Each structure stands twice: as C-alpha cells, then as structure tokens.
Amino acid sequence: MTIRFQKRGCHMAGFSYRLNPKCVEDGYLAIVLPNIVDIPNSHCSLNLFETHIKSDTVVFDYTSLEGIQKEFRFPLTGFNEKYLEQFI
C-alpha cells in the first residue's frame, strides 16, 4: 500500500509499506502510525498531523485481493477546521 499526500494535485509527501495478507483476507484492516514517522536511510522525519493540515487530499494506492491495482482518494479539505471544532 502506498499513501500519498497532495495539495492541488502536487505530491507533498508519501510512503509505502506491506500489509499483512492474513488481516486483509480476514476483513480486518487497521493502519496505526505514530505522528512522527522516521524515514529510513535519511536524517528526516515526517510529521503526519502537520502533513494532514497542509494537504488537501490523501491518495491510497493498493492491490485488491483480485490482483488489480486500485486507487482511493480521500479529501482533506477543511481537515484543520473540522479537527479544531472538536476542541471548541
């Protein structure tokens, strides 16, 4: 699975990782990531919360159980405002 953050169609940040096929076959899929993701072989890290606020779309690229490449786009427009409303 690949996760890409975009703003106005331009790539901002992204990463990919392998999913456990057993969990996918059983119908259970949960993605738990820390807020700060260290990027291997570099001296960089990615703040996921900050990236959510600065981007307007997150794109999930994955291979279906049938072996077909698929893409799911999730809009993040207004994420900052919607998130902050919960604390007001």
N, C-alpha and C positions, 0 to 999 in steps of 0.2 A: 504494500500500500504506500502511496505517495501522498503527502499533504503539502499543498502549495498555497501560500497567502499572496493575494493580488490586490493591487489598488489601481483602479481604472484600467484593468486588463494587463497591467505590467507586473511581472514577477517581483515580489519583495523578498520572500524567504520561503524555505521549504525543506523537507526532509523525507526520508523513506525508511521503512522497516518492514520486516516479515511478520505476518500474523500467524498465530498458531492454528494450523488447519483443523485440528480437533475441535477447537472452540467455534470456528466458523461452521463446521459441519453440524455441530450440536445446536446451532442457532444462537449462541451466546457470544456477543462481541462487545467488549468494553475496552476503550482506549484510555489509559490512565498515564498521564505525563506530568512531570514536575513543571513548575512555572519556568524555571531556568533549565534549558537543555544545552549541555555541553556538546560541542561539535568535535568529533574525534579527529585526531591528526592536525589540530589547529589550536590556536590560543583564543578562540572565540566561543561565545555562548549566545543563545537566543532566548530572549525574554518573551514567552508566549503571550502573556497578558498584554504587554506593550504592542506586540505584533497584531493581536486581535483588534486593538483600538485603532491602529494606524492603517489597517487594510479594510477593504470593503467586500471581499469575497474570499472564502476558503474553498479550495478545489481538492476533492478526494479522487485519486486515480487508483483503480483496483482491478483485479482479475476476478470475474464471477466464478461460481462453482462450476459453471459450464465451460470455463476457459476463455470467456470473452472479455476483452478489455472494456472497462466502463469508466465513466466519469460522473461525479456528483458535485454540483456547485451549490454552496450554501452561502447566502448573502449575509454579510456582517454589517451592512449599512445601518447606522444608528446603534451599534452594539454598546458604545460608550454611554450614550444617553439612557438606553434601556437598562444597562447594568447599574448605573448610578441611581436611577429611580428607585431601586430596591432599598437603598440606604437613606432615602429622604423621608 
